[in-house]
Structures are given as C-alpha cells and as structure tokens.
Amino acid sequence: MNKCDVLIIGAGAAGMTAAIYALRAKKSVILAEKAMPGGQILATTKLENYPGLPGSTGEQFAKNLKQQVESFGGKILSVETLGIARSDEGFVVRTDDEKVIAGAVIIANGSRERRLGLPLEDELTGHGVSYCATCDGAFYKDKVVAVYGGGNTAAYSVMYLAGIAAKVYWVFRKPEPRAERHLVEKARSIDNVEIISSHEIVSLAGNDKLTGVTLKSSSSEEASNDPRGLAIDGLFVTIGREPDNGRFSDFVELDGEGYIKSDESCTTSTPGVFCAGDTRSKKLHQLVTATSDGAIAANAAIDYLNQN
Ligand SMILES: Cc1cc2nc3c(=O)[nH]c(=O)nc-3n(C[C@H](O)[C@H](O)[C@H](O)COP(=O)(O)OP(=O)(O)OC[C@H]3O[C@@H](n4cnc5c(N)ncnc54)[C@H](O)[C@@H]3O)c2cc1C
C-alpha cells in the first residue's frame, strides 16, 4: 500500500500546480490520474488568456507542468480514484489498483464532457462520436464531420476540423451561436464549413461506427418540423461540461449543481480534504483559476499537515 503526505486526485492544471507547491514544501506527494496528465488543457489548441504565455498551446503547457512536477520528484500514478474514507492514519483513498494512505487529500478531478444522453452514444463513443476535436480530429482526414454546440469550444473545434476534414457541419440549437462574434465570423468564412442553426440532434445512427445523425428543428417558426438525416463520419459533441463528484458526495458537501463547496482556502466540509480547479464551486472555471486554486489548496494542506 502506498503512503504519502498529500494525495492529489487528478493531474490536470490544478492538481499538478498543487503538487509543485506541496513538493517544494518537502511533503511527499502522489498524483492519481486516470487518463493523460494535463486534463482539459490538452484539448486547447491555443491559450490566448493565460497571463504571460500568449499563444502557447495547451499541449505544451501540460508538458511543461508535468516536467515541473517531475523535476521536484512528483510521482503520477495511472489509477482512477474510486472514493475516500477515514482511517487511523489519515485518509484511505481507494483506487482501481491499490489503496493509498494520505495525511491530506486534494480533489482536483476537474469536470467531464456533458453527453447527449441519446441511445447508441456509449457504443459509438470512440467510433465516430467524440468530445474533443484536437484529440481525435486527425482520424477524420478528408471525411465529413459535424460539430454540435454553439459555444467558443464549438467554434474552435469547427475551425480546427475544417483544416483536416473535407466538410464540417456546425449544428447548434439557437438561431445564432453563443460563441464570441469574431470566432463565429471566422468559422463562417471558411469554405468547407456549413452552418445548420436552430436544429438539435435527436438520434444517432450506426452499428459499429457512426454513419449519421437525425436533426430536428428547434425553431417554432420553421415551416417543416420533419426530421432530417445528415450523413457524417464523425460527430464532435461540445455542449459544455459538468462535475463528476458523485463518488465523493458522502465525504464532502456539494452545491446544487454537483460542484464541491469550499472556503477561500479551498478547504471542503471535511478538514484535511481540499479541492482545486474546475471541480470547485466557483464562478470562473478557467486555467488561471485552476492553477490559483492548486497553489491555495496545497498551502492549506501543508498548514493542515503541520498542525495535525
Ligand atoms: C476545449 C477547451 C478549451 C479551453 N480553453 C481555455 C482557455 O483558452 N483558457 C482558459 O483559461 N481555460 C480554458 N479551458 C478551461 C481550462 O482548460 C480548465 O478550466 C482547466 O484546465 C481545469 O483544470 P483542472 O485541473 O481543474 O481540471 P481538468 O483539466 O479537468 O483535470 C482534471 C484531471 O483529473 C482526472 N480525473 C478525473 N476524475 C478522476 C478520478 N476519479 N481519478 C483520477 N483522475 C481523475 C482527469 O482525467 C483530468 O486529467 C478550456 C477547456 C476546454 C475543454
């Protein structure tokens, strides 16, 4: 069984920043990461708003952060965390591999993509249905794809995919996308992009791989509300994100939307358990606030360990 001072759940920007702070304070740290270290930032093509790093790619940012963690001796375990419990020695963190005993825990598990909730979605995920254009776009060279959603991430995905695929449909429910105007204009001006506004996806088609979707008008003014089939090879779903804290709900208090409640020091309702980044109940879920939370949570965990 592994033992450490601070167990951090999630090696995204928040978790890795927390690790740097805790390691520099000479605490032993284990980062438990179920996927690729970096988290959401890996899906960002260009970072335009992180102070001091204009134009850096998310991938480069994640790589630098991981190297920084490792340079201070940080260890990243490839495991999924299943839950937390108390023990005489501190906290027992259950993973899909082994248990870890920790003096303090920082939950930095971010958020997950919101899903369509349609039949066949699970079966077709990874077989035509994707939630990340920069991760999976390369599989669709010269193919026909659709991006579903009207926000900034959708607009970036459209522009990114237009450089790879033969054709990109941009489908969203409202008459106008809610993405920033300059992004919408840029996407609209691309030759192989076709916009389908005021439509929602009502079903997916395909056996072992996606072959198309059915669209239905979401506008009451539309002359015909007949469903319309769209033959595509790939569907990129970008309809927002949501927290994934069910497994911690017995242990820390959540807000009405499922984000973890904490005070200004990122302390949750359970002393010794802290949270950082997108998992935390707060107004602005961004990279800069994730790294900021990581530093604050680590500092609070260090204080907790020194006092207990
Ligand atoms: C496409 C896209 C573009 C973006 N662009 C920008 C931008 O330009 N500027 C900006 O400021 N922000 C941007 N953001 C938001 C920003 O990336 C996030 O706010 C930030 O990265 C959140 O970091 P985090 O560490 O809190 O969470 P995440 O990055 O979500 O990391 C959480 C990590 O925890 C892991 N994990 C989850 N559950 C478990 C578990 N049970 N066990 C083990 N590991 C687990 C996940 O695999 C993940 O690696 C963007 C986000 C996306 C998706």
The ligand as an SDF file (V2000), in Angstrom:
LIG
                    3D

 53 58  0  0  0  0  0  0  0  0999 V2000
  -11.5100   22.7950  -25.4000 C   0  0  0  0  0  0  0  0  0  0  0  0
  -11.1810   23.6170  -24.1780 C   0  0  0  0  0  0  0  0  0  0  0  0
  -10.5790   24.8380  -24.3260 C   0  0  0  0  0  0  0  0  0  0  0  0
  -10.2720   25.6170  -23.2070 C   0  0  0  0  0  0  0  0  0  0  0  0
   -9.6480   26.8110  -23.4000 N   0  0  0  0  0  0  0  0  0  0  0  0
   -9.2830   27.5500  -22.3260 C   0  0  0  0  0  0  0  0  0  0  0  0
   -8.5670   28.7710  -22.4910 C   0  0  0  0  0  0  0  0  0  0  0  0
   -8.2520   29.1770  -23.6160 O   0  0  0  0  0  0  0  0  0  0  0  0
   -8.2360   29.4730  -21.3820 N   0  0  0  0  0  0  0  0  0  0  0  0
   -8.5540   29.0470  -20.1150 C   0  0  0  0  0  0  0  0  0  0  0  0
   -8.2130   29.7340  -19.1490 O   0  0  0  0  0  0  0  0  0  0  0  0
   -9.2350   27.9040  -19.9270 N   0  0  0  0  0  0  0  0  0  0  0  0
   -9.6020   27.1430  -20.9940 C   0  0  0  0  0  0  0  0  0  0  0  0
  -10.2990   25.9780  -20.8080 N   0  0  0  0  0  0  0  0  0  0  0  0
  -10.6620   25.5840  -19.4380 C   0  0  0  0  0  0  0  0  0  0  0  0
   -9.4370   25.0300  -18.7080 C   0  0  0  0  0  0  0  0  0  0  0  0
   -8.7910   24.0890  -19.5230 O   0  0  0  0  0  0  0  0  0  0  0  0
   -9.8890   24.3880  -17.3940 C   0  0  0  0  0  0  0  0  0  0  0  0
  -10.5810   25.3400  -16.6050 O   0  0  0  0  0  0  0  0  0  0  0  0
   -8.7160   23.8620  -16.5750 C   0  0  0  0  0  0  0  0  0  0  0  0
   -7.8020   23.1480  -17.3840 O   0  0  0  0  0  0  0  0  0  0  0  0
   -9.2420   22.9790  -15.4460 C   0  0  0  0  0  0  0  0  0  0  0  0
   -8.1880   22.3230  -14.8410 O   0  0  0  0  0  0  0  0  0  0  0  0
   -8.4620   21.2520  -13.6890 P   0  0  0  0  0  0  0  0  0  0  0  0
   -7.1120   20.7420  -13.2990 O   0  0  0  0  0  0  0  0  0  0  0  0
   -9.3350   21.8270  -12.6460 O   0  0  0  0  0  0  0  0  0  0  0  0
   -9.3390   20.1070  -14.3490 O   0  0  0  0  0  0  0  0  0  0  0  0
   -9.0480   19.1160  -15.5690 P   0  0  0  0  0  0  0  0  0  0  0  0
   -8.2120   19.7470  -16.5890 O   0  0  0  0  0  0  0  0  0  0  0  0
  -10.4000   18.6140  -15.9460 O   0  0  0  0  0  0  0  0  0  0  0  0
   -8.1870   17.9490  -14.9080 O   0  0  0  0  0  0  0  0  0  0  0  0
   -8.7370   17.0000  -14.0560 C   0  0  0  0  0  0  0  0  0  0  0  0
   -7.9360   15.7130  -14.1790 C   0  0  0  0  0  0  0  0  0  0  0  0
   -8.4470   14.7720  -13.2440 O   0  0  0  0  0  0  0  0  0  0  0  0
   -8.5230   13.4940  -13.8350 C   0  0  0  0  0  0  0  0  0  0  0  0
   -9.5440   12.7320  -13.1070 N   0  0  0  0  0  0  0  0  0  0  0  0
  -10.8870   12.9570  -13.0910 C   0  0  0  0  0  0  0  0  0  0  0  0
  -11.5030   12.0860  -12.2760 N   0  0  0  0  0  0  0  0  0  0  0  0
  -10.5180   11.2870  -11.7680 C   0  0  0  0  0  0  0  0  0  0  0  0
  -10.5280   10.1810  -10.8680 C   0  0  0  0  0  0  0  0  0  0  0  0
  -11.6560    9.7480  -10.3000 N   0  0  0  0  0  0  0  0  0  0  0  0
   -9.3460    9.5730  -10.5920 N   0  0  0  0  0  0  0  0  0  0  0  0
   -8.1710   10.0060  -11.1470 C   0  0  0  0  0  0  0  0  0  0  0  0
   -8.1180   11.0590  -12.0200 N   0  0  0  0  0  0  0  0  0  0  0  0
   -9.2730   11.6850  -12.3040 C   0  0  0  0  0  0  0  0  0  0  0  0
   -8.8960   13.7900  -15.2820 C   0  0  0  0  0  0  0  0  0  0  0  0
   -8.5250   12.7020  -16.1290 O   0  0  0  0  0  0  0  0  0  0  0  0
   -8.0800   15.0550  -15.5470 C   0  0  0  0  0  0  0  0  0  0  0  0
   -6.7870   14.7680  -16.0690 O   0  0  0  0  0  0  0  0  0  0  0  0
  -10.6090   25.1650  -21.8950 C   0  0  0  0  0  0  0  0  0  0  0  0
  -11.2260   23.9200  -21.7400 C   0  0  0  0  0  0  0  0  0  0  0  0
  -11.5120   23.1430  -22.8600 C   0  0  0  0  0  0  0  0  0  0  0  0
  -12.1730   21.7840  -22.6940 C   0  0  0  0  0  0  0  0  0  0  0  0
  1  2  1  0
  2  3  1  0
  2 52  2  0
  3  4  2  0
  4  5  1  0
  4 50  1  0
  5  6  2  0
  6  7  1  0
  6 13  1  0
  7  8  2  0
  7  9  1  0
  9 10  1  0
 10 11  2  0
 10 12  1  0
 12 13  2  0
 13 14  1  0
 14 15  1  0
 14 50  1  0
 15 16  1  0
 16 17  1  0
 16 18  1  0
 18 19  1  0
 18 20  1  0
 20 21  1  0
 20 22  1  0
 22 23  1  0
 23 24  1  0
 24 25  2  0
 24 26  1  0
 24 27  1  0
 27 28  1  0
 28 29  2  0
 28 30  1  0
 28 31  1  0
 31 32  1  0
 32 33  1  0
 33 34  1  0
 33 48  1  0
 34 35  1  0
 35 36  1  0
 35 46  1  0
 36 37  1  0
 36 45  1  0
 37 38  2  0
 38 39  1  0
 39 40  1  0
 39 45  2  0
 40 41  1  0
 40 42  2  0
 42 43  1  0
 43 44  2  0
 44 45  1  0
 46 47  1  0
 46 48  1  0
 48 49  1  0
 50 51  2  0
 51 52  1  0
 52 53  1  0
M  END
$$$$
